[in-house]
Amino acid sequence: MKTDPSQRLASAYDISTKVATLLQRRLKTAADRYAERLSELRSKNLAPLAETQVSSPWDAWQQWSSYVVDGFQRSILFWDTLRTRGNNYIEHERAGKPPLLVFQHETIVDGRELARPVNYALLRILPPQGVEIDDKKRPYVIIDPRAGHGPGIGGFKQDSEVGVALRAGHPVYVVIFFPEPEPNQTMLDVCEAEAQFMHAVRERHPESPKPVVMGNCQGGWAAMMLAASHPDDTGPIVVNGAPLSYWAGNFGEGEGENPMRYAGGLLGGSWLAALASDLGNGKFDGAHLVQNFENLNPANTFWDKYYNLYSKIDTESPRFLEFERWWGGYYLMNEAEIRWIVNNLFVGNKLAAGDVRGAGDQHFDLKRVRSPIIVFASMGDNITPPQQAFNWICDVYGSTEEVKANGQVIVGLVHGDVGHLGIFVSGKVAKKEHTQIVEVLRYVETLPPGLYAMKIDEKRGADGKPEYTVSLTERRLEDIRQAQRFERKDEKVFDAVAAVSEFNERAYELFARPLVQAMSDETSARWLRDFHPLRASRWSWSDFNPMTWWLPGAAEAVRSARQQTDAANPWQAAEKAGSELLSASLDYYREVRDAFSEASFFQTYGNLFALGTAEQQAQRQAAPVDARELPAVKQALAEMDHGGYREAVVRMLLLGRSARAAGQRVELDDIAEVRRILREAPDFQGLNADDVRRLLHEQSLIVEFARERALETLPALLPSADERQRALALVDKVSAAGHAGDREREMVVELHKRLGARIKPLAAAREAEAAVASVPPPPRTKPTRASNGRGR
């Protein structure tokens, strides 16, 4: 229905008023935080410094001279470290920018040799000495992000995603890419190449379950595209910090305003990607993307990381150089690739909506993903906030029942504070979160369809080492929607961004592109890349610069005569106070800048949306549907009296599970124990992962949508008394092992009644559970391993 001009003007006025109010609030919040940090600085640093008592002028002179000597020596070592960084950069460039993996590897498939060549390759990680790999275990395929940097982030430390999977005995493969794209390659070509990589992995492990695909950031949506276009080739999908719903984020008060989601609109859309590609003679420089990341946090970019190196120069250099080696490797993309990414993801946000086209008329529909999905995000991530990682579920599915009807298992894990890169880089995250994700992946295919929240509890063991307990709690899609700020109304204006972007892109192609292309060639493109600030800051301070000739000798002399000042030296405290003041000031600048950026964005595009395009735009969030009308549900309900022993046991277990209180936690150890019991039961041997998922999907739909009829038709699945007794005995055993509550035990009693067997009293059920509980459980950090399924 169309709105009249007066309503449009009123809507625009409301938007402007709200934006102004929120801008004032954010500016006040930024000022309050700055004042709070200054107050903390005075109380913690300056007050003790002012109260410092100097016993004599000689002591004051000693403190000053000690600080000067220490500061001078740290300066020499600091600049020598930056010189080493520059040398590492030049060496890495000359070596062809190989992947920065700390693990030995071999090439299995080189994408440059495929029928449609791409600059991708599949590597097999060779296990380190002392690590044994079971080729029958589920392989892991890790896709690193192609977002400006080179590959290797998933395995450039021993404590990493690669290291965790190797130590668990899994074969590990990594999808890498080369610095230069192949001529005319597209993102669709890359997706098809990754599908061929999956075929190669499965051919090498014919007796293993389908491979886990783990995607980091941009590699996360690449993994989802792969699973959507080739659903039969992939096992569970793990997406780490992946922006699958790029328009999402916070708008308004509170921390984490996610400024990157506004960048496309403030820069006018995708025309800049076309301009940068034309200036690069048809290639887009990944350093531009890295520069965007650098601009997010000026305090860290321009001061904190360097002061941290300077203040801890005796110990920090190796870690600094290790990270900078990866951070300083910049790769190229074809124009077609970067424009596809910008138009379909950053500006268009088309993947979650199912509008991304594949070959021919094919669409990448995320509903086609049949494998379980684990989504890992962090509250401290300002590049891919949790909203961008999770909102695609609301875009794709209309209700919890539709998720279940589609047979989908989605597990969410949210870290409290780690930043974007920490999700992939942090050794602590690898030891805790990624290690437990590997544990969950062993059993995730035995979960009934639905949404689950994953929680990791940590405690100290008897040996003082941390032990982890993983639990899963079922959630509803409606809870995710209710948790959204402003009910996602702030995302509607991004439709206006997409419209403006398309207009600007066409205008650039018509009026400016011929001139830019005429002025650009490979020589000019090379000069622009070499003198990009991020590259120039490295090669300009290296042995390539003759002004650094004296640094190696001076640094060696300093190391041999190092004199560190006392940590209690008041001048050292004054230095730290000055650093804190500068860092706080830069953070204040960032918050003010981001507040004005957000206000400018919504002031511009909010009014455009209200005045011109509001009625033309459809709500992206999927509308609720009647899941009972879906074909899968209808078929399951029509055939609920078909099947036999396996179907009956699975249905009985699901009936018991459905009797639990809403939101009840289930420990991973309990899931592991239930799986072990079923796998050891003679009637369940020989089932592969696909068979298990099919059983769980069909029977969960029956229990979800026709619970009473599910009970009534159970006797038809178990016609003989022997089958009923065996089924009830197995259900009793699983119920006891899974620490069932009263409501679940009552359901077990009901099952005995329905199947005409002797009623098992509740007291006897509790005694059976107590008997099982008296057996010492296996260590919680290492759940009992069952033999893997053989799904192919």
N, C-alpha and C positions, 0 to 999 in steps of 0.2 A: 504494500500500500504506500502510495506516495505521500510525502509530507509537504505542506504549503511553505512558502518562503518565510513566514513569520515563525513557524516552528523551527525551521533550520537556523534562523538567526538566534532564536532563544537557546537552541542547543549549543551554538557556537559561543554564545555569551557564558553559558554554564561552564563549558570547557575552559574558557579563558580565565574565569573566576577561580575555578578549582586549581588550575595550573599555577596561578599567581599565589594562591594560598599555600600550596605544597612547596613552591619555591621558597617562600618566606620561612616555612617550617624547616626545610632542609638547610637553609643558610643559618638559621638560628642553631640547629643541631650541630652543624659544622663548627660554628663559633664556640658553642658550649664544650664540644670535645677538645677543641684547641686550648681553651682556657683550662680544662681539666688536666690536660697533659702538661701545660705550663705549671700548674699548681703542684702536680706530682713531681715535676722536675725540680721545683724549688724545695720541696720537702725531702726528697730522696737524695738529691745530688748537691744542690747549692747550700742548703742549710748546714749539713755536716761539714761542707767545705769552709763555710764562714766560721764555724766553731773550732776549726783546726788550730791547735796551739803549737807554736814554734818555740822551742826551748832557747834557741840562740840564732844569731845571724848565720853562723857556720852551718847549722842544720838546714836553714832555709836555702843557702847556697848549694848544699849537697843535694837537696831535693830537686832544685831547679836544674843543676848540671846533670843529674842522673836522668831526669826526664828528657832533657835536650839530646843527650847521647842516645837514649833509647829511641826517641822520635826520629832522629836522623838515621839511625840504623834501620828502623822499620821502613822509612821512606825509600832507602836504597833497595831493600828487599821487595817492597811493594812494586816499584817501577820495574825491577828485574822480573817479577812475576808477570806483569803485563807484557814485557818483552817476550817472555816465554810463550804467553798466550798468542801473541802475534806470530811467532815462529811456528807454533802448532797449527795455526790457521793456514799459513803458507804451505807447510808440509802436507797438511790434509788436502789442500787444493791440488797440489802437484801429484799426489797419490791417486787422484780421481775421486776423492770423497767416498771412500769405502764405508760400509755400515759400521757404526761404532758399537759393535757387540763385543763383550768380553769373552764370549764363548766361541770356540772353534766351530766352523760350519762348512757345509758343502752345498753347491748349487744343484738343485733337483730339476727345476724348470726355469729356463731363461725366457721371459716374456718377449724379448726382442726377436726371438726365433719363431714365434707363433705366426699363424696365417694373418692375423691382424696384430702386428707388432705393438707392444707397449713397453715402457721402460720399467717394468716390474719383474721380479724374480721370486721364486720360492726357494728358501734355504732350509736345510735340515741342520739342526743344532747337534753337534757331536757332544756326547756326555763327558763332563770332566772326569778326571781320574778318581776312582772310588765311587762313582755314581752308576748304578745299574738301571738299565732301561728295559722294560717289558714291552716288546713290540705288540703284544696282544691287548695292552691297555689302550684306552681311548687317546688318540693323538690330540695335541693342542696346536692350533694354527693361530699365530698372533699377527694382527695387522696393525702396524704403526701408523701414526697420522702423517699425511702428506700436507702439512700446513705451513710450509716455508722451510722447515728444518729437514735434515736428513733422517734416515731410518736408524733404528737401534735403541730407541728410548725404552722399549719393553725388555731389553736385555743388556743394558750397558753397565749393570752391576750384578754381582753374584746374588744379592738379595733383590730380586726383581721378579716380574711375572714369569720370565723364562726360567730363572733359577728355582722358583717355587715348584713349577710343573716338573722340572727335571728331577728334583729331589723326591718328588712323589712317584717317580718311576715312569712317567709318561713320555712317549716320543714327542718332541717339540719341533715345530716348523715356524719360520718367520717369513712373512711377506715383506720384501724390501723393494726399494725403487732406486733408480739411478738418477744422477744429477740432471741429465738432459732428456726431455721427453722425445719419444719417437715422432717423426713427422705425421701429422694428421690424427694422432691418437685422440680418443675421446674418453669420457668417463664411462660410457657404455662399453667401450672396448676393454677398459680396465676391469669392469665388473665381470665380463665374459672371461677374461684371462684368470681372474681369481676363481671362477667356477672350474676352469681347467686345472688350477692348482689343487682344488679340492678333490678332483678325480684322481690326480696323481697321488695324493696322500692316501686315499682309500684303496688304490691299487697296491700300495706298499704295505697296507695293513688290512688285508682281506678278512682277518678273523677278529678285528677290533670293532667296537661301536663307532658310529659316525663321529667325526672329529669335532671337538669344541672349537668354536671360532671366537677369539677374543679381540675386540677392536678398541683401540684407544683414540678418543676424541674423534677426529675426522675418520679414523679407521672404524669407529663404532657405527656411523651411518653407512659406511661401505659394507660392513658385516651384515647389517640389516637389509641392505639392498641385495646382497648375495643370497641371504636366506629367503627373501621374498621372491626372487626370480628363480631360484633353484632350491625349493623347499625340501626336496628329497635327498640332497647331497650334504646337508649340514646337520650336526648335532646341536647341543645347547649353544646359545649365543650369549656372550658376556660383553656388555657395552660399558666402557669406563669413561665417564666425563664426556659423553657424546651429545652434541646439540641436535636432537631429533625434532625439537619443536622450537625453532630459533626465535620466534616472536615472543616467547614466554619470558617472564621475569617479574621483578618487583617494580611497582610504580607507586611512589609515595613515601611515607615515613619509614624509618627503619634502615638497617644497614644493608649493604649489598644491592645497590640500585642497578647493577648490571649494565654499565654504560655501553658495552660493545653492541648491544642489540639496537642502539640508536645510530650507530656509526653509518650504516648504509643510507639511512634517510637523510642525515645531516650532510652527507657528501653528495647527495643527489642521485643515489642508486648505483646501478651497475656500469654506467658510462665510464667511470674511472678505471674499472678493470679493462675495458676496451682500450682506453688511452694508454694505460701502462703497458699493455701487450703490444700496441703499435709502436711505442717508444722502444720496446725491447725487440723490435723486428719480428713480431709474431710470437714472442715468448714472454710470459709473466714472471717477474722476479719474486721468488718467495721471501726475499728480505723485506718486501713491503708488508707482508703478513706479520712477520716477526716484529717489525717496527710498531705495528698496531698493538701487539702484546706488550711491548716495552712502554708504550704511552699510557697503558692502563695504570701503572704504579710509578709515577716519577720519583717518589722517594727512594724506592728500591733501585730503579734504573740509574739514577744520577748520583746517589749517595750511599744508601744503606749497604748494598752488596760490596761496594768498594771499601767503605769504612770497616765493615766486618772483616774483610781481607787484611786491611792495614792494621787493625787492632789485634788480630790473631795471626799475624804473618808467620809466626814460627810453626804453626800447625795447620793453617787454613789453606795454604797454597795448593796442595794436591786435590782437595775437594773442589776448589774454585776452578782449577785448570781442567779437571775432569768434566765438570758441567759445561764450561765454556767451549770445550771441544765440540760438544753436540750443539749447543745453542748457537755457535758461530758458523755452522755449516748450512749454507743457503742453496736451495734447489729451485729448479725452474719448472714451469708448467706451460703447456700450450694455451693459446688464447681460448680455444674451444673448451678446454677443461675448466679454467678459472671462471669463464662466463657461465658455464653450466652450473658450477657450484654456487655462484652468486645469485643467478636468476632462480634456481630451483630450491636453494636452501636458505642463504642469508637474507635475500630480499623476498623471494617468492614463498618460502616456507611450504613447499609443495609435497615433500616426502610424506609427512604425516597425513596430509589430505588425500593422498593417493593420486595426485596429479602429475607425478613424474613419469614420463613416458620412456619405455624401453624400446627394443627393436620392434618395428612395425607399430601395431596398435596396442602392444603390451604396456601395462601400467605396473609400477612397483606398488603393489597392494600389501601393506604390512599385515593384513589379516591372513595372507597366505603363509606367513611364518608359522610353522607347526612345532618347531623345536622350542623347548623351554628357554626363557630369556632372563638373564640376571642383569639388572641395571644398577650400576655403582656410581654414586654422585656424592658431592660434598657441599655442606652449608658454607664453607669458606671459599668456594670456587666462584670467582667473579667473571670467568670466561664462559663456563657452562654451568650455570646455577641449577639446582635441583629441578626447578620448573621446566627448564629446557630439556632436561634428561627424562622427565616423567610425563609431561603433559601430552606427549604423543599418544599415550594410552587413552586419554579422554577424547583425542581427535579421531582415533580409529574405532573405539568401541563406545556404544551408547549406554551400556549397563554392565554390572558384574555378571549378570546371567548371560549376556552375549559373549563375554570373555570365556565363560565356562562352556557355552554352546560351541564355541570355536575350538575347544580343546586346548586352549592356551594356558601355559603356566608362566607367570611373571613374578620374579622375586626382586624386591627392591632393597638396597643397602645404602644408607646415608651416613657419611662421615661427618663429624661435628665441626671440624675447622680446617682441615688440610686444604691447601690451594690446588689450583688446576693441575699443575705439573706434579705436585706431590702424589696425586692419584696414581701416576705411572712411575714416578721416579723414587719416591720416598722408600728407603729401606724398611722403616718402621711399618709403613702401610703394606709392603710386600710380606713382611713376617706375620702380620696380623690379618688384615682384610683379605689379601689375595690368597694367603694360605688357607683361610677358612672358605673362601669361594671355591677353591679346588676341592675341599672336603664336601661342600654342598653339591657340587656338580656330580659327585658319585651317586647321589640319591635323588637328584632333582627330577629325574624322569619317572620316579615312583610317586610323585605328588599328584593328587587329583587336580584337574584344571582349576585355575583361580588366581587371585592376587595374594602375594605373601610379603610380609615385612621380615627382613632378616636382621637379627640382633646378635651381637657378639659380646659376651660377658667375659671379663678378664679377672683372674685371681692368681695368687702366687702359690706354686706347688711346694711340696716339702723340701725340694732342692733349691728353692728361691727363684726358679725360673717361671715365667708366666705360663699359665694354662688358660685355654679358651673353651668356652661353652657356647655353642651356636644353637639358637632357637628360631623357629619360624612361627609367625602369627598371621592368620588369614585376615585380609583386609577387603574392603569394598571399594569399587570405583567411585561410588558416590561420596565416600570420605575424602578422596583425592580432590574431587571437584569442590567440595565445601571448604577445603583448606586454601583455595586460590584467593589471592587478594583481589578485590573488586570483581569477583566472578569472571575474571579474564576479559572484562570489558575494555581494558587498556590495549588489548591485542587487536581490536577491530581497526584502529587507525592505521595499522601496518598495511592494510589493503590499499590505502591511499598512497603509501610509500611505493608499493609495487606498481601502481598506475603511473606515478611520477617518474619512477625509474625507467619504465618502458618508454615513456615520452622522451626523456633525456637521452636514452640510448639511441633512439631513432634519430633524434636531432644531431647527435654527435656523428653518427654514421653518415648522415646526409651532408652536413656542413663542414665538419672539422677533420674527419678521418682522411679524406684524400690528401689534404695538406700535410698532416702528421706523418702519414706513410711515405709521402714523397721526401720528407726531410730525414727519415730514419733509414739506417742500414745496419749491418752487423757490427761495423766499427763503432758507430755512435752508441749502439745498444751495449757493447762491451764496455765502453767508457762509463756509461751511466751505471752499469752494474758494479764496476770496480770502485767507483767513487761514491757509491751509496754509503751513507754515514756509518752503518753497521760494519761494512767491510773495511772502509777506510780507517776506522778506529782501531782495527786490528793490524792490518799490514803496515800502517804508518808508524806504529810503535813496535818494531821488530828489528831483526838484524838487517832488514832491507833499508832501514833508516840509519845513515852513517852517524847520526848524533847519539846513538846508543852504544857506540863501540866500547865505551869505558864501563858499561854496567856489569858485564859478567865478572870482570876482575874485582870491581868494587864490591859486588855482592859476595864473592868468595871471601874477600878480606873481612867483610862484616860477619859472615857466618863463623869464621875462625876466631873472632874477637867479640862475640855477641855479649852485650851487657843489657839485660832487661831491668827496668825499673821496678820498684816495689809496687804491688797493686794498691797499697794504701797511700801512695804518693798523691798529695792534693792536686798536683798539676795533671795527673792522670785522670782524676775525678773531674777536673774542669774540662778536660778534653772530651770525656764522655758526655758531660752536660751540654757542651756545644754541639756535639753530634746529635743528641736527642732533640735539641732546639731546632736544628736545621731539618731533621727528619719530620718533626711535628709540623713545621711550617710548610714543607712540601706536601704533607698529607692534607693539611688545611686547604692548600691551593687545589689539590686534586678533588676534594669534596665540593668546593665551590664551583670548580670547572664542570664537574659531573652534574651538579644541580642545575646550572645554567644550560648545559647540553640537553638534559631531560626536559626542562621547561621549553626550550626552543623547539625541540622535536614535537612535543604535544601541542604547543601553541600553533605551529605551522601545519602539521598533518592532521591534528585534531579538528582544526577549523576547515581544512580542505575536505575532510571526511564528512563533517556535519553539513557543510554548505553544498557539496556537489556529488558525493558518491555514496552517501549513507544507505539509500534504499537499494543500491545496485549490488551491495556486498552481502554475501551469505555468511552465516555464522559457521566458523570452521569446526567447532566442537561437534562431535557426532551426536545426533539426537537419539534419545532412548528408543529402543525397539522392543517389540513383544517377542522375547526369545522363544516362546512356545511355537511361533510360526516359522522358525528357522528350519530348514530341511534336516539338519543333523538331529535336532530335538525331535521332530516328528518321526523320523526313522527309528530313533532309539526307543521312543515310547511305543511305537507300533510293534516293535520286536522285543518287548521286555520279557515276554515269556519264552523267548528263544535262547538257547545256550545250554550250558551244562555246569559241571562242577566248578571250573575256574570262574565263570561269570558269577555263579552263586556266591563263592567265597569273597570275591572282590566286592560284590554288592553288599554282602553282610558287613564287611569291614568298613565300607563307606557309610552304611547306616549307623554303625557305632560311632564313627567320626562325626557324623552330622548331629548326633545327640549331644556333643560337647557344647559347653557354653561359648557364646560368641566371643571371639578375641582370645581364646585360650591358647597359650603358648605350647608348642610342640618341640621338644629337644631333638637336635640332630642325632644324638645317640639313640633315642627311641626309634627314630625313623630307620636308622641303620640296623637296629636289632630286629624290627619288624621285617625289613627287607631280607635279612639273613634267614629268618624263620621260613618265609615264603620260598626263597630260593632253594632251601634244603628240602622243602616238601616235594615228594615224588611227582605230584600232579602238576607242579609249576616249573619243573626243570625243562630246559630247552627253549624257554620263551626268550625272545630277543627284545631289545628296547622298544621297537615299533609295536610288537604284540602287547607289551605292558601298557604303552600309551593308549593303544586302541581300547583295551579292556577298561582302563581307568576312565577314558573319555566317555565311552558308551554307558557304563554303569553309573558314573557320576551324574550324567544327564537324567537318568532314570530316577536316581535318589533325589536329585535337586527339584525336579518338576513333577514327580508323581510318587511321593514317598510312601503313601499308604498302599498304592497298587504295587509298588516295588516289594513290599512285605507280602502282599497277597499272592503274588506270582512266584515267590521263592520256591514253594514246593514243586512247581512244574519244572524247575531247573534241576531238582534233586529227587528224581522219582523213587530211588531205592533207599531203604533204611540204612544200608551201609554207607552210601554217599552222604546222607544227612549226618550220620554220626561222625564220619571223618571230617566233614566240613565244620561241624560245631566244635569238634576237638581242636581243630586248627585255629578257629576264631577265638576260642577260649585261651589258647596259648598266646596268640598275638595280643589279645586284650590284656592279659597279665603282664606280658613283656613290655607293653607300651604304657604302663602305669595309668590305666584307665581310671576315670573318675566315676562317681556314683551314677551319673546319667548314662554314661557309656555302658556301665555294667548292667543297668536296668534294660538297656537295649539288648544286651546279650541274653538276658533272661527272656525277653520278648521273642527273640529269635528261637530259643529253645521251645517256647510255647507254640510258635507258628509251625515249626517243623515236627511237632508231635513227639519231641524227645522229653526225657525227664528234666523237670525244671531244676536248674542249678540255683540254689539259694544264694542270696547276695552275700551272706556271711562266708559261704564256701568260696565264692569268687574272690572275696577279700583275702581269705587265707591263701589262696593260690597266688595272688599277687604278692603277698608278704613272703611266700616261699621263694618266688622268683627274685624279689628284692634282696633277700638274704645272700644271694650269690654275688660275690664281688664283681662289680661291673668292669668292663675294659677301660683303659685310660681314656678320658674324655677328649684328649687331644688327638687320639688316633682311634676313631670308631672302627668297629669290627668290619673288616673288608670282606665283601662277598665277591664271588667270581663275576666278572663283567658280563653284560648281555652281549649278544653277538649281532646286534642290529647293523645292517649294512646300508 
